[in-house]
Amino acid sequence: MITQAAKPVSVSAIHDHTYKIFPNDLNSTETVFGGLIMATLDRVASVVAERHSGKSCVTASVDAMHFLKPAKRGDILIFQASINRSWQTSMEVGVRVLAEDYRTGDRRHMVSAYFTFVATDENGVKTSVPQVIAETEDEKRRYQEAGDRRDRRRQEAEARRSRK
């Protein structure tokens, strides 16, 4: 595989993709439908992965997604995403959603998750991706934590295989 030049996190990060919640976005409890959040997160995270890799990317996994606070009619959702780390053909993208009350400007952290993407070539075969340059202290921390999460995902996958 060809080695590509490493790229800084800032080249592909998304800081404030916004979405206004309307009545058709609500579930039966009058809060935003969780599937809408999940689908939008997958799309935003895939943009980050494809910007970083310059390749088509497919979602390989999503770490636990826990909804911490609800969003209601009229709130503005703010989606944030950045690459945390890359390996040979895969990348971890961290995502976060805030709900903003447009009347007060108050923001609530709704959900965070970690998406793993695999880059593919024009034939759908895994292909190499550039390494990540972590510049800030937060980026360096997320880079290290991504490695820890990857180790944990691999251990869990191995445990599942051994139970079969």
C-alpha positions as CSV (number, residue, x, y, z in Angstrom):
1,M,0.0,0.0,0.0
2,I,1.1,3.5,-0.7
3,T,2.0,5.7,2.2
4,Q,0.3,9.1,2.1
5,A,1.4,12.3,3.8
6,A,0.0,12.7,7.3
7,K,-2.7,15.4,7.8
8,P,-3.6,17.5,10.8
9,V,-7.0,17.1,12.4
10,S,-8.1,20.6,11.5
11,V,-8.0,19.8,7.7
12,S,-11.1,17.6,7.9
13,A,-12.9,18.7,11.1
14,I,-16.6,20.0,11.2
15,H,-17.2,22.5,13.9
16,D,-20.8,23.5,13.6
17,H,-23.1,21.8,11.2
18,T,-26.5,23.0,12.2
19,Y,-30.0,21.5,11.9
20,K,-33.3,23.2,13.0
21,I,-35.8,20.9,14.6
22,F,-39.3,21.1,13.1
23,P,-42.5,19.2,14.1
24,N,-41.9,16.4,11.6
25,D,-38.6,15.6,13.3
26,L,-40.3,14.7,16.6
27,N,-41.1,11.2,18.1
28,S,-44.2,10.4,20.1
29,T,-42.7,12.0,23.3
30,E,-42.3,15.3,21.4
31,T,-38.5,15.1,21.4
32,V,-36.3,14.8,18.4
33,F,-36.3,11.3,16.8
34,G,-33.1,9.5,17.8
35,G,-32.8,7.9,14.3
36,L,-32.5,11.4,12.8
37,I,-29.6,12.2,15.1
38,M,-27.9,8.9,14.3
39,A,-28.3,9.2,10.5
40,T,-27.0,12.8,10.5
41,L,-24.0,11.8,12.7
42,D,-23.1,9.0,10.3
43,R,-23.2,11.5,7.4
44,V,-21.2,14.2,9.1
45,A,-18.6,11.7,10.4
46,S,-18.3,10.2,6.9
47,V,-17.5,13.6,5.5
48,V,-14.7,13.9,8.0
49,A,-13.3,10.4,7.1
50,E,-13.5,11.1,3.4
51,R,-11.9,14.5,3.7
52,H,-9.1,13.0,5.7
53,S,-8.5,10.0,3.5
54,G,-9.5,11.3,0.0
55,K,-11.3,8.0,-0.5
56,S,-14.8,6.6,-0.3
57,C,-15.4,5.4,3.3
58,V,-17.8,2.9,4.8
59,T,-19.0,2.8,8.4
60,A,-17.4,-0.2,10.2
61,S,-18.7,0.4,13.7
62,V,-20.2,2.9,16.2
63,D,-19.2,2.8,19.8
64,A,-22.0,3.2,22.4
65,M,-24.3,6.0,21.7
66,H,-26.1,7.3,24.8
67,F,-28.6,10.2,24.6
68,L,-27.9,12.4,27.6
69,K,-30.4,15.2,27.1
70,P,-33.4,15.6,24.8
71,A,-33.9,18.2,22.1
72,K,-37.3,19.7,21.5
73,R,-39.2,21.4,18.8
74,G,-37.5,24.6,17.7
75,D,-34.1,23.7,19.1
76,I,-31.1,24.0,16.9
77,L,-28.8,20.9,16.7
78,I,-25.1,21.6,16.4
79,F,-23.1,18.6,15.0
80,Q,-19.3,18.5,15.6
81,A,-16.9,15.9,14.3
82,S,-13.2,15.4,13.9
83,I,-10.8,12.6,13.2
84,N,-9.2,11.2,16.3
85,R,-6.8,8.7,14.8
86,S,-6.1,6.6,11.8
87,W,-4.4,3.2,11.3
88,Q,-3.6,1.3,8.1
89,T,-7.0,1.5,6.4
90,S,-9.4,2.6,9.2
91,M,-10.1,5.8,11.1
92,E,-11.9,6.8,14.3
93,V,-14.0,9.9,14.0
94,G,-15.4,11.5,17.2
95,V,-18.8,13.1,17.0
96,R,-20.7,15.3,19.4
97,V,-24.2,16.9,19.2
98,L,-25.4,20.0,21.2
99,A,-28.9,21.2,21.4
100,E,-29.3,25.0,21.5
101,D,-32.3,26.9,22.7
102,Y,-32.5,29.7,20.1
103,R,-34.3,32.0,22.6
104,T,-31.7,31.9,25.3
105,G,-28.6,30.6,23.5
106,D,-28.2,27.9,26.2
107,R,-26.6,24.7,24.9
108,R,-27.0,21.1,26.1
109,H,-24.7,18.2,25.3
110,M,-27.0,15.6,23.8
111,V,-24.8,12.8,22.6
112,S,-21.2,11.8,21.8
113,A,-20.0,8.7,19.9
114,Y,-17.1,7.3,18.0
115,F,-17.5,6.0,14.5
116,T,-14.9,3.7,12.8
117,F,-14.6,4.1,9.0
118,V,-12.7,2.0,6.5
119,A,-11.4,3.6,3.3
120,T,-12.0,1.8,0.0
121,D,-10.8,2.1,-3.5
122,E,-12.9,2.2,-6.7
123,N,-13.3,-1.6,-6.4
124,G,-14.5,-1.6,-2.8
125,V,-11.2,-2.9,-1.5
126,K,-9.7,-1.5,1.7
127,T,-7.0,1.1,1.0
128,S,-4.5,2.9,3.1
129,V,-5.2,6.3,4.7
130,P,-3.0,9.1,5.9
131,Q,-1.9,9.2,9.5
132,V,-3.2,11.9,11.8
133,I,-1.2,14.9,13.1
134,A,-2.6,15.8,16.5
135,E,-1.5,19.3,17.3
136,T,-3.5,20.6,20.3
137,E,-3.5,19.0,23.8
138,D,-7.2,17.9,23.2
139,E,-6.2,16.3,19.9
140,K,-3.3,14.5,21.5
141,R,-5.5,13.2,24.3
142,R,-8.2,12.1,21.8
143,Y,-5.5,10.4,19.7
144,Q,-4.3,8.4,22.7
145,E,-7.8,7.5,23.8
146,A,-8.7,6.3,20.3
147,G,-5.9,3.8,20.6
148,D,-7.2,2.6,23.9
149,R,-10.8,2.3,22.4
150,R,-9.4,0.3,19.4
151,D,-7.6,-2.1,21.8
152,R,-10.9,-2.6,23.7
153,R,-12.9,-3.1,20.5
154,R,-10.4,-5.8,19.4
155,Q,-10.5,-7.5,22.7
156,E,-14.4,-7.5,22.7
157,A,-14.4,-8.9,19.1
158,E,-12.0,-11.7,20.1
159,A,-14.1,-12.5,23.1
160,R,-17.2,-12.8,20.8
161,R,-15.3,-15.0,18.4
162,S,-14.2,-17.4,21.2
163,R,-17.8,-17.7,22.5
164,K,-19.0,-19.1,19.1
